[in-house]
């Protein structure tokens, strides 16, 4: 896999662009150390390279507007739903080996068995993954990746990073992305047999498929948010936290509450009540 | 002839059942009340927003009523502003809350309409403490044919129920808004007035006739 994988992984050009952005974008301005709340907020945001990240985000949006979004819109609106479903099923099935490995690495034996069973059913009776028969017979799938595995192992996410082309991430998820890529049997096979086009086609197809699936939600967020970048950053983190927990609830987040205090009561006290509920 | 006694015997069980039903809502059926509350909200959305041929202005009017009836607008608005709430003047607080309500209404009126035809199914519910319940629902999106997990956090104050937060696939509406608004204030040296200005521009833009 080595030679061709090196060719597919970020090339020197991307490294150069990234270096340029870091040099020109610089770092976020830290707040006045005397303002403790602002300092705490800055630490919680954990986005020290915000100006650079915003610049990359702007470039990503430009590329999206010119290429990915039009292709995904055409795909969604003009390609028969039947074909879209088959494409989706094949791409999902191709991810199964990586999900299986990560299930095992997280010690989730039941989920690993479920993933393996789905892969066997869909690859055989489902005609090489063209049909997600497993879901049809009640074997629902789930997703996993090495970024989540690292999280389960206790590795912190690190600062927020906006990757060129790949979008929102952090050092932990970036490492996960690369590891998943390297252990994926499809990529290993394509790399060993000089089929770079197979890797590129699959990545492209996945990009278009996912862009089409999330089109409506992303359009709504872009349209209604005041700061699209900040909204995406928040959504990415919340979504990843949910994926790492495998959907199990967490009660640690502050949330709004119906204050029991009479209207016009002590603002600080009821704000505190809202935080603890 | 129906004697008084036989009438009593006949009506006895009815009266007993009526008395049982009249017992004040106990903690046990808080879950059920919360579930019914969400189901009735979904039904209202279908009844009043999904009808074809209703002008957008009229839909906005109807949705504003629905939104205020079902959501803890004041509590959510305050939470979203976070620590900046205390720094705002009374006038700014009032202005902010009015614009916050406006933004929610014009942002969600079209989404509610889009999803109004979809099936909302209550999966389960759970009580958190004595005044908050969580209702887990599944909404099937017709465009992709996939079910989306939507969680409703509901607060109770006496007989009144209000939605405190909505979580779609693990992402919370109030957390996301807090990040969004917080970022605007941070970029404008902590000025709530700057956020109010942005909110005014955004709501005006979203009120323009249908672009969908």
Interface residues (C-beta under 8 A of the other chain):
Chain A: X37 X38 X41 X85 X213 X216 X220 X223 X224 X225 X226 X227 X229 X230 X231 X233 X234 X235 X238 X239 X241 X242 X243 X247 X249 X251 X253 X254 X255 X256 X257 X258 X259 X260 X267 X268 X271 X274 X277
Chain B: X72 X75 X76 X78 X79 X80 X83 X85 X86 X103 X107 X111 X114 X128 X129 X131 X132 X134 X143 X144 X145 X146 X149 X153 X155 X156 X157 X162 X164 X165 X169 X170 X171 X172 X174 X175 X176 X178 X179 X180 X181 X182 X183 X184 X186 X187 X190 X195 X198 X199 X202 X206
